[in-house]
Amino acid sequence: MTAIPAQNSAFRAYCGLRCDRCEVYLAGQHGGEQARTTVARNWSARYGWNLTGADIHCSGCRNTGGEQFLFCGNCTVRQCAIKRSPSGCAACSQAICALLTELIALEPAVQKEHDQLQAELKNGAVLSAVGKSEEE
């Protein structure tokens, strides 16, 4: 079977979003205080949260040894996937459930990424429980 390229799967959140493209992840990992403050201000305005630069840090959704952004660490989709479908929502037998639907309403990009990953899985790609691709 064809594996999902590592650059696409290694940083995929359970919902399908690419952590390595996330503003919080990028600012937290590679940005300075100004970058984190800018992301905090933008995300506070976008989502109605009250964030500061100190809130902008994340090691990625699937990184169990690091910190998750406060939303991601408490994400009900993440918690469900860890229990039900460690490979991610696209591999879950429920397809798009109520939890994922709620997340899509908050962040519409989840739908596109989920659908893309689901199509890749249907075409024979394999995604391991830790988010890295494997050959079958």
N, C-alpha and C positions, 0 to 999 in steps of 0.2 A: 504494500500500500504506500501511497505517497504521503509523506509527512508535511505538516504545515511548516514553512520555513521558520527556523528558530527566531529570527528577528521579529516575526509576527506573533509567535506564540509565547515566548519567554516572558513577555511583560503584559499578557492579556489578563484582565480582571475576569472573574467568574462570569460576569454579565456579557463579556465580549469586548469591552472598551480596552484600548491600548494604554496601559499605564505609562509607557515610554513616550506618549504623546500628550499626556495630561499636564496642564499648566502647574498644578500643585506639585506633582512629582518632579518636573523639570526645575521649577524654582527652588524646591527643597533640596534637590540633589546637586544642582549645578549653579544656582543663582545666589546672589548675595542678598543682604537685607532689603535693598531697594526692590529687587525682583519679587521677593516674598511679600513685601508690603503692597506692591502693585497688584499681585494676584489676590491677596486678601481683600483689597478694596474692590476689585472687579467681581470677585465671587460673592462678596457681601451684597453688592448691588444686584447681581444677576439672580441670586437665590434667596435674598432677604435675610441673610445671616449677618452676624456681627463678628467678623474675623479680624485678627491682627496678623502681622507678619510672623509672629511666634507660632501661629496655628498652621502655617504652611510648611509641612514636612510630611513625607510619605516614602516608604520603601517599596511600595507596590502592593496590590491587593493580595497576592499569593505569598508574599514574603512573611513567613511566620516568625522570623527572628528579628524583624525590624518594626518600625513604627508605621501605622497607617494614619492617614489623614482622618480627622475626627469623624467625618461622614462615612468614609470607607470602613473604618474600624467597627462602626456600629451598623453597617449596611445589612439589612435583613436578607437581601439577595445573596450576599457573601456568606452569611451565616447558614442559610438554607443550602447553598451549593456545597459548602464544606461537609454537611451531613448527607445530602441526597445525591449529589452529582459532582464529585471532586474534579472531574474534567471540565466542568463549567455548564452553564445554562443551555448552551447549544446542544449538548449531549444528553440533556435531561429528557426523560420520557414524557414530561408534562409540556414540553416545548415552551410556549410563553404562558406563564402562570400569572396570578394576580400580583405577586411581589414584583415580577419583572415588568408587568404593565405599569405599576406605580412608578418604578424607576424610569421607564421610558417617558412617562408624562413629565417627570422632572428634568430628564436629560434625553431628548429625542435621538441623539447620536447612538445611544445604546441599541436602538432598533436596527440601524444600518449595520453596525458592527456585529450584532448577534446574527442577523440574517446572512452576512458574509461568512462568518465562521461556520454557521450551520450548513451552508452550501459547500464549503471546503470539506467539512466532515462527511457530507453525503457523497462527495467525489473521492472518498477514500483516505482523506487525511486523518491522522490520529493525534490526539492531544492528551498528554499524560496528566495525572492529577496535580502535578506541580506546575503545569503550564508550559512545559517544554515539549517540543515535538519528538516523536519516536517513530521508528519504522516498525511495521508489523510484518 
